[in-house]
Each structure stands twice: as C-alpha cells, then as structure tokens.
Amino acid sequence: MFAQRLDQQGKSFDLALSLIKVSALMTFVGVVLLLSGKVSEGSAITAGGLTGNVFSARFLKFTENANDRLDRLLDEQLLNGINR
C-alpha cells in the first residue's frame, strides 16, 4: 500500500509539472499572438484564464479523489493488521 501511495504521488507530481508546462506554453503563445496583433487583449486574457482554471480544477479534483481512495485503503489495511 505504501508503495502504491508513493507511486500515486509521483504520478500526481508529474501531471502537475506537465500542466505547468502546458500553461506556460499557452501563456507564451497568447503573448506572441497579442503582440502580433492577431487577438485582442481581452480575448487573450480570458482564454488563458479560463483554460488554466479548467485544467487546474479538474486535475485537483482527480488528485484529491485518488488520494482519498488510497487513504481509505491504507487505513483499512492498517486496521486489519492491528485486528489480527
């Protein structure tokens, strides 16, 4: 169980790092488009903010649910070990 918990944390970290990279890339593309005059300021800011918030909210909820499930399993394993 502990190994699975550590593996889950590693995957969560990797996913968070990937989301940060995607967010930085999207910000860079938005700045380039804004400076080139292809989009308005309001459009660039709105698109960047909405996309970042959607990805973050979904990732955090997914991670929270996975961690809660693993915590429950770990608690059950610990209780079963104590009761034996």
N, C-alpha and C positions, 0 to 999 in steps of 0.2 A: 504493500500500500504506500509506503513512504517513497519508494522508487517511482511509482505511478504519479504521486503528488509532485515530486521533483520534475518529472518529465512534463507534466501539465504546466508547471510554472515556466519551464524552459520554452515550451511552445507558445505560451502567452506572451513571454518577453519577445520572442522572435516576431510574433504577429504585431505586437505594439511597435517594434522597431520598423517593421515593414510599413505600417500605417504612417509613421512619422516621415519615412522616406517618400511615400506617395503624396502626403500632404505638402512636403517641401517642394516636390516636383510640380505639383499643381499650382502652388503659390508662384513659383518661378515662371511657369507658363502664363499665368494670369498677369504677372508684371510685364512680361515681354509683349503680350497682346495689348495690354493697357498702354505701354509706351509706344507701340507701333500704331496706335490709334484704331485698332480693329474692334475694340469693345469700349463701352463707356465705363467710367469709374464705378458707378452703381452696380452695373452688371457683374463686373469682376469681383467686387467685394461680396455681393450677395451669393454668387455661385461658389466662391471659395469658402465662405462661412457656412453655407448650408451643407456643402459636401463634407467638410471637416466634421461638423456636428453629427451628421447622419452616420458616418463611419465610426466616429468615437462612441456614440451612444450604442450602436449595435455591438461593437466589439466589447465594450464594458459590460453590457448585459450578458453576452455569451460567456465571457470570462467569469463573471460573478456566478452564473448558473453552474458552470462546470466546477468551479471551486467549491460551491455549496454541496454539490453531489459528492465530490471527493471527500469533503469534510465529514459528511454523514457516514459514508462508507468507512472512513478511518475510525470514527467514533464507535461504530458498530463492531469493528474488528477489535478495538481496544477493550470494549465491554465484554465481548465474547472471550477474549483472552483472560480477563480478570475473573470471569464467572467459572472458568474451567478449573 
